């Protein structure tokens, strides 16, 4: 009987690992499209990265960094960090004062989702968000629930109903933060391109249809692609994760290497003008860092991990 009991516990744990949500694994990434010019297709992108565990108001949480990549030259700017936490199939966002509910996967079809509503001056009303249906999808062999939601709005005498989807472990397919308004955000092109973590690799259908074969971190200018990581195959970064040293080897001159921490603060700046450099990272603490490598052929952004 004791052996059967132990086997049951083991099977339950395995089931929890496979079926549990496990949101916001360190290193998980979302890439959202960012249209920057309307007169012709010019798309940069925003990358959200879970960089580390943190504690806020005694709650175990995750710190997420947002980097915005320009379509024009691949330059990167860092937005404010985001803090999210998961608790009993509910996802909360820290607004600086308290945790605000964003997703709730305990809800069933027909239930309403009470989340923060974005205030908009011309907005007359936004109805409660309704769970219209719940389906599942299989991503990388893992079954994930999908909440199909909708809500009514009234804006300057016009009304309508907006539909959206929330995917378990991944989140919304339109915009990283779920804060509904009267529809203005749904006129934008802030669409999810891809999501990845250690188990999942998810590419949205719209991205595959619109730009077949294009990597998720591709900037687009007019009808032509500008792949901001196009020099990736020329540069060797080793080892990664690293301890105290990292080597960068390129087929052309490396003009500048800038290292940022997860808060977007510049930690190091090197101008080697060489094809090979060896960086001493012993002064940096154990964490995730971002390398911006400028070469004769373009700019490459890379994430590195400094381990113990």
Beta strands, then each sheet from edge to edge (+ up, - down):
strand 1: 29-37
strand 2: 42-56
strand 3: 59-69
strand 4: 76-78
strand 5: 82-87
strand 6: 90-94
strand 7: 99-104
strand 8: 112-113
strand 9: 123-126
strand 10: 129-139
strand 11: 142-155
strand 12: 158-167
strand 13: 171-172
strand 14: 192-196
strand 15: 201-203
strand 16: 219-221
strand 17: 224-226
strand 18: 236-238
strand 19: 245-260
strand 20: 266-270
strand 21: 274-280
strand 22: 287-295
strand 23: 298-306
sheet 1: 4+ 3- 2+ 1- 14+ 15-
sheet 2: 4+ 3- 2+ 16- 17+
sheet 3: 4+ 3- 5+ 6- 7+
sheet 4: 8+ 10- 11+ 9-
sheet 5: 8+ 10- 11+ 12- 13+
sheet 6: 18+ 19- 20+
sheet 7: 18+ 19- 21+
sheet 8: 18+ 19- 22+ 23-
end
